[in-house]
């Protein structure tokens, strides 16, 4: 496992996270991966939940390893279930970060209207891609911190 936090303190977790990655956490939120990352898309990992994190070095989506109670009982843990998944985009590759949420009440009722974090970035070949994440309302702060990083 990536972290050991015996006292289960949130502050201790984030201090240890910053030490492990060597970057300052600027903002964080919870979200669900939708599309836009080649490795995740090729593995069919759409719909996985994780931490959405703006750091001094860029953007991270971190899905932690887990074992279900059923697999623990049957001792059937596949590497795929327990594997941590980390998506990391250096700030130099980020073009823009936008947080959107539906504000019209009738659209909220009639359509799927989860808030979205949309990050445009460059892949290794220099192609512009778009990362989509369903996000909670704190993700607006993540988008703001990423946008501030891009201004320097």
N, C-alpha and C positions, 0 to 999 in steps of 0.2 A: 504494500500500500504506500501511497505517496507521502502520507503524513502520520505522525504519532502525536496525539494531543490527549494525554491522560486526564487532564482536568476538564476536558470538553468545553473550554473557554473559547468563545468566538474571537476575542482579541488575540489569544494565543495562536489560534488557527491561522489568522491573517498574518501575524508576525512571522510564523514559520513558513507560510506560503511565500512571502516576500523574500525570505532568506533562501528558499529553494530555487526560486526563479531568478533571483538577483535583480529584481526590478521593484519599484514602488507601486503598490496598488492605488490607483487614483479613484476608481469607482467600481462598484460591483452590483450584480443583479442576478436574477434567476431567469432562465429561458429555455426554449426548446428549439433545437436545430431543425431547419426546414430544407434548405438547399444552398448550393453555391461553393462547396468545398469538395474537390475531386475525390479525395480518399473516402470521405464520408458518403458521398453519393454512390460511388462504385461498390461500397459495402452494404448499401441499403440502410444506412443509419439515420434516415430521416425520422424525426419524432423523439430522438433521445434528449433527455433533460440534462442541463449542466449549469455551471456558473458562467456568467457573462462578465468579463473583466476588462476594464481599461487599465493599462499599466503605463509606466513611464517609457516602456519600450514598444508599446503598441496594443494589440488586442489579443485576448485569449478566450476560448470557450473550453471549459474543462468539465468533462463528464467523468465522474469517479467510478472506480470499479465497484461492483456489487455482486452479491450472491443472494438469490432468493431463498426464502425459508424452505421451499420445496427441494431445491437443488442441495441445500445443506442437509436436509433429512435423508435424501437418497444418495448423497455423496456424488452427485453428478454435476460437477462444475466444469463447464467448458471454458477454455481460454478466452473465447469470444465474449462470454458473459462477464467475466471478471476483469477484462482488460480495460485500463483507463484509456480514454480518448481525449487528446488535446489538439485543439486547433489553434495555431499561433500565427498571427500576421504582424510582422515588424512595422513600426510606424512609417518607415520609408516607403512601404508598399501600399499604404492606405491612401485612397483618393478622397473618400468622403464617408461620413457616418451620419445617418439620419434616423431619428426615432419618429414613427408615425402612429397615430391612434385615431380611430374614428370618433368624431365629435358630434355628428348628427344622430340624434336619438333614434330616428326611424331606420337608419342604416344599421345601428347596433342591434336592433330587434330583428330586422329582416335578413341580415347576412352575417357571415362569420366575420368578426371584427376584432380579433385579438390585436393588441399593440404589436408593432413590428420594429425590429432594429435592422436597418439595411446598411451594409458596409460595402462600398465599392473599393476594390483593391486590384493590384497587378499581380499576376502569377509569375512564375519563374521565367516564362517566355515573353513577358511584358504585355500579355493580353489583359484587358480589363474584364473583371468578373464581379458578380454581385452575390454577396452572402446574405441570406435571409434567416432571421431568427424571430420566432414568436417570443415576446418578452413581457416581463411585468412592468409596471409603471416606473420603477426605479431605473429602467434602462435608458430613459431620457437623459439621466445624469451620465451614464456611460457614453452615450453619443456626444454629449457636450464636452466631456473630458477628451475624447478622441479628436473631436473637431479642434479643440484648443491646441492639442499636440501638433496638428497639421499646420498651424499658423506660424510655427517657428522654423 
